[in-house]
Amino acid sequence: MFNVGDMIYQVIVLALIVLFVVSFTLFIRRLLLNQQAKNHQLNEIEKKMDKIIELMDFKKQ
């Protein structure tokens, strides 16, 4: 009924599909984490820039 070659082929194809789904999920997760880290860094830089501007304005007065 079932040929061993057909079963091996089906297992390989299924494994490749699962590997693709897992890889794609991890890729999207990594992108989201990197985006959050960039946003955090930008917020920190923005706070520092605001502090520098405040100090410069204070020094002018």
N, CA, C and O atoms as a GROMACS GRO file, in nm:
protein
  244
    1MET      N    1   0.081  -0.120   0.000
    1MET     CA    2   0.000   0.000   0.000
    1MET      C    3   0.086   0.126   0.000
    1MET      O    4   0.086   0.203  -0.096
    2PHE      N    5   0.159   0.147   0.109
    2PHE     CA    6   0.241   0.266   0.119
    2PHE      C    7   0.384   0.234   0.083
    2PHE      O    8   0.441   0.135   0.130
    3ASN      N    9   0.440   0.316   0.002
    3ASN     CA   10   0.579   0.299  -0.036
    3ASN      C   11   0.664   0.376   0.065
    3ASN      O   12   0.626   0.486   0.107
    4VAL      N   13   0.776   0.320   0.105
    4VAL     CA   14   0.863   0.384   0.204
    4VAL      C   15   0.916   0.517   0.149
    4VAL      O   16   0.930   0.613   0.224
    5GLY      N   17   0.945   0.523   0.023
    5GLY     CA   18   0.994   0.646  -0.038
    5GLY      C   19   0.891   0.758  -0.032
    5GLY      O   20   0.926   0.874  -0.007
    6ASP      N   21   0.764   0.723  -0.054
    6ASP     CA   22   0.657   0.823  -0.044
    6ASP      C   23   0.643   0.876   0.098
    6ASP      O   24   0.622   0.995   0.118
    7MET      N   25   0.656   0.788   0.195
    7MET     CA   26   0.645   0.830   0.334
    7MET      C   27   0.761   0.921   0.372
    7MET      O   28   0.740   1.022   0.441
    8ILE      N   29   0.880   0.887   0.329
    8ILE     CA   30   0.996   0.971   0.360
    8ILE      C   31   0.980   1.108   0.295
    8ILE      O   32   1.010   1.210   0.357
    9TYR      N   33   0.934   1.110   0.171
    9TYR     CA   34   0.910   1.236   0.100
    9TYR      C   35   0.809   1.322   0.176
    9TYR      O   36   0.831   1.442   0.193
   10GLN      N   37   0.699   1.263   0.220
   10GLN     CA   38   0.598   1.338   0.292
   10GLN      C   39   0.651   1.391   0.425
   10GLN      O   40   0.620   1.503   0.463
   11VAL      N   41   0.731   1.311   0.495
   11VAL     CA   42   0.790   1.356   0.622
   11VAL      C   43   0.884   1.473   0.597
   11VAL      O   44   0.884   1.569   0.674
   12ILE      N   45   0.964   1.466   0.493
   12ILE     CA   46   1.058   1.574   0.462
   12ILE      C   47   0.983   1.702   0.426
   12ILE      O   48   1.018   1.810   0.474
   13VAL      N   49   0.880   1.691   0.344
   13VAL     CA   50   0.802   1.809   0.306
   13VAL      C   51   0.734   1.869   0.428
   13VAL      O   52   0.734   1.991   0.445
   14LEU      N   53   0.677   1.786   0.514
   14LEU     CA   54   0.613   1.836   0.636
   14LEU      C   55   0.716   1.903   0.726
   14LEU      O   56   0.687   2.008   0.784
   15ALA      N   57   0.833   1.844   0.740
   15ALA     CA   58   0.938   1.903   0.823
   15ALA      C   59   0.982   2.038   0.767
   15ALA      O   60   1.007   2.131   0.844
   16LEU      N   61   0.992   2.050   0.635
   16LEU     CA   62   1.030   2.177   0.575
   16LEU      C   63   0.923   2.285   0.598
   16LEU      O   64   0.956   2.401   0.622
   17ILE      N   65   0.797   2.246   0.591
   17ILE     CA   66   0.688   2.341   0.617
   17ILE      C   67   0.694   2.388   0.762
   17ILE      O   68   0.681   2.508   0.789
   18VAL      N   69   0.713   2.296   0.854
   18VAL     CA   70   0.722   2.332   0.996
   18VAL      C   71   0.843   2.422   1.020
   18VAL      O   72   0.834   2.520   1.094
   19LEU      N   73   0.955   2.389   0.959
   19LEU     CA   74   1.076   2.470   0.973
   19LEU      C   75   1.054   2.611   0.919
   19LEU      O   76   1.099   2.708   0.980
   20PHE      N   77   0.985   2.624   0.808
   20PHE     CA   78   0.956   2.755   0.752
   20PHE      C   79   0.869   2.837   0.847
   20PHE      O   80   0.898   2.955   0.871
   21VAL      N   81   0.764   2.776   0.902
   21VAL     CA   82   0.674   2.848   0.992
   21VAL      C   83   0.749   2.893   1.118
   21VAL      O   84   0.733   3.007   1.162
   22VAL      N   85   0.830   2.806   1.175
   22VAL     CA   86   0.905   2.841   1.295
   22VAL      C   87   1.007   2.951   1.264
   22VAL      O   88   1.021   3.045   1.342
   23SER      N   89   1.076   2.940   1.154
   23SER     CA   90   1.174   3.042   1.116
   23SER      C   91   1.109   3.176   1.092
   23SER      O   92   1.160   3.279   1.135
   24PHE      N   93   0.996   3.176   1.023
   24PHE     CA   94   0.925   3.301   0.996
   24PHE      C   95   0.877   3.365   1.126
   24PHE      O   96   0.887   3.487   1.142
   25THR      N   97   0.824   3.284   1.217
   25THR     CA   98   0.779   3.335   1.346
   25THR      C   99   0.894   3.397   1.425
   25THR      O  100   0.879   3.506   1.481
   26LEU      N  101   1.007   3.330   1.429
   26LEU     CA  102   1.122   3.383   1.501
   26LEU      C  103   1.176   3.510   1.435
   26LEU      O  104   1.222   3.601   1.504
   27PHE      N  105   1.170   3.516   1.304
   27PHE     CA  106   1.214   3.636   1.231
   27PHE      C  107   1.127   3.756   1.267
   27PHE      O  108   1.179   3.864   1.295
   28ILE      N  109   0.996   3.738   1.266
   28ILE     CA  110   0.905   3.846   1.301
   28ILE      C  111   0.925   3.888   1.446
   28ILE      O  112   0.922   4.006   1.478
   29ARG      N  113   0.944   3.792   1.532
   29ARG     CA  114   0.967   3.823   1.675
   29ARG      C  115   1.094   3.904   1.692
   29ARG      O  116   1.096   4.001   1.768
   30ARG      N  117   1.199   3.866   1.622
   30ARG     CA  118   1.326   3.939   1.630
   30ARG      C  119   1.310   4.082   1.579
   30ARG      O  120   1.364   4.175   1.637
   31LEU      N  121   1.236   4.099   1.470
   31LEU     CA  122   1.210   4.234   1.418
   31LEU      C  123   1.138   4.320   1.519
   31LEU      O  124   1.173   4.437   1.538
   32LEU      N  125   1.037   4.264   1.584
   32LEU     CA  126   0.961   4.341   1.682
   32LEU      C  127   1.047   4.378   1.802
   32LEU      O  128   1.039   4.490   1.853
   33LEU      N  129   1.131   4.285   1.848
   33LEU     CA  130   1.218   4.315   1.962
   33LEU      C  131   1.320   4.422   1.926
   33LEU      O  132   1.349   4.510   2.007
   34ASN      N  133   1.376   4.415   1.806
   34ASN     CA  134   1.473   4.516   1.764
   34ASN      C  135   1.406   4.653   1.752
   34ASN      O  136   1.466   4.755   1.786
   35GLN      N  137   1.283   4.655   1.703
   35GLN     CA  138   1.211   4.782   1.690
   35GLN      C  139   1.186   4.844   1.827
   35GLN      O  140   1.198   4.965   1.844
   36GLN      N  141   1.150   4.761   1.924
   36GLN     CA  142   1.127   4.811   2.059
   36GLN      C  143   1.256   4.866   2.118
   36GLN      O  144   1.254   4.970   2.185
   37ALA      N  145   1.368   4.799   2.095
   37ALA     CA  146   1.496   4.846   2.146
   37ALA      C  147   1.534   4.979   2.082
   37ALA      O  148   1.584   5.069   2.150
   38LYS      N  149   1.511   4.993   1.952
   38LYS     CA  150   1.540   5.118   1.883
   38LYS      C  151   1.454   5.232   1.938
   38LYS      O  152   1.503   5.342   1.959
   39ASN      N  153   1.326   5.204   1.961
   39ASN     CA  154   1.237   5.306   2.016
   39ASN      C  155   1.283   5.350   2.154
   39ASN      O  156   1.279   5.468   2.187
   40HIS      N  157   1.327   5.255   2.234
   40HIS     CA  158   1.376   5.288   2.369
   40HIS      C  159   1.502   5.375   2.360
   40HIS      O  160   1.514   5.474   2.432
   41GLN      N  161   1.593   5.340   2.272
   41GLN     CA  162   1.714   5.419   2.254
   41GLN      C  163   1.682   5.560   2.205
   41GLN      O  164   1.742   5.657   2.251
   42LEU      N  165   1.588   5.571   2.112
   42LEU     CA  166   1.550   5.703   2.062
   42LEU      C  167   1.487   5.788   2.172
   42LEU      O  168   1.511   5.909   2.179
   43ASN      N  169   1.407   5.726   2.257
   43ASN     CA  170   1.348   5.800   2.368
   43ASN      C  171   1.455   5.850   2.464
   43ASN      O  172   1.447   5.963   2.513
   44GLU      N  173   1.554   5.767   2.491
   44GLU     CA  174   1.663   5.808   2.580
   44GLU      C  175   1.742   5.924   2.518
   44GLU      O  176   1.776   6.019   2.588
   45ILE      N  177   1.770   5.916   2.390
   45ILE     CA  178   1.844   6.023   2.322
   45ILE      C  179   1.761   6.152   2.323
   45ILE      O  180   1.815   6.261   2.343
   46GLU      N  181   1.632   6.137   2.303
   46GLU     CA  182   1.544   6.255   2.304
   46GLU      C  183   1.544   6.322   2.441
   46GLU      O  184   1.546   6.445   2.449
   47LYS      N  185   1.541   6.244   2.547
   47LYS     CA  186   1.546   6.300   2.683
   47LYS      C  187   1.677   6.374   2.706
   47LYS      O  188   1.678   6.483   2.764
   48LYS      N  189   1.787   6.317   2.661
   48LYS     CA  190   1.918   6.380   2.678
   48LYS      C  191   1.925   6.510   2.599
   48LYS      O  192   1.979   6.610   2.647
   49MET      N  193   1.871   6.510   2.478
   49MET     CA  194   1.871   6.631   2.396
   49MET      C  195   1.788   6.741   2.462
   49MET      O  196   1.826   6.858   2.463
   50ASP      N  197   1.674   6.703   2.518
   50ASP     CA  198   1.591   6.800   2.588
   50ASP      C  199   1.666   6.860   2.706
   50ASP      O  200   1.658   6.980   2.731
   51LYS      N  201   1.736   6.776   2.779
   51LYS     CA  202   1.814   6.824   2.894
   51LYS      C  203   1.923   6.921   2.849
   51LYS      O  204   1.946   7.023   2.914
   52ILE      N  205   1.990   6.889   2.739
   52ILE     CA  206   2.096   6.976   2.686
   52ILE      C  207   2.036   7.110   2.643
   52ILE      O  208   2.094   7.216   2.670
   53ILE      N  209   1.921   7.107   2.578
   53ILE     CA  210   1.856   7.232   2.534
   53ILE      C  211   1.817   7.316   2.656
   53ILE      O  212   1.834   7.438   2.655
   54GLU      N  213   1.765   7.251   2.758
   54GLU     CA  214   1.729   7.324   2.880
   54GLU      C  215   1.852   7.389   2.943
   54GLU      O  216   1.845   7.505   2.985
   55LEU      N  217   1.961   7.318   2.949
   55LEU     CA  218   2.084   7.373   3.007
   55LEU      C  219   2.136   7.490   2.924
   55LEU      O  220   2.185   7.589   2.979
   56MET      N  221   2.127   7.477   2.793
   56MET     CA  222   2.173   7.587   2.708
   56MET      C  223   2.084   7.710   2.723
   56MET      O  224   2.134   7.822   2.726
   57ASP      N  225   1.954   7.690   2.734
   57ASP     CA  226   1.863   7.803   2.755
   57ASP      C  227   1.889   7.868   2.891
   57ASP      O  228   1.886   7.990   2.904
   58PHE      N  229   1.914   7.785   2.992
   58PHE     CA  230   1.942   7.838   3.125
   58PHE      C  231   2.072   7.919   3.124
   58PHE      O  232   2.082   8.022   3.191
   59LYS      N  233   2.168   7.871   3.050
   59LYS     CA  234   2.298   7.940   3.043
   59LYS      C  235   2.286   8.075   2.971
   59LYS      O  236   2.357   8.170   3.006
   60LYS      N  237   2.198   8.086   2.874
   60LYS     CA  238   2.178   8.211   2.800
   60LYS      C  239   2.114   8.318   2.887
   60LYS      O  240   2.137   8.437   2.866
   61GLN      N  241   2.033   8.277   2.982
   61GLN     CA  242   1.960   8.374   3.064
   61GLN      C  243   2.041   8.428   3.174
   61GLN      O  244   1.993   8.511   3.251
   0.00000   0.00000   0.00000
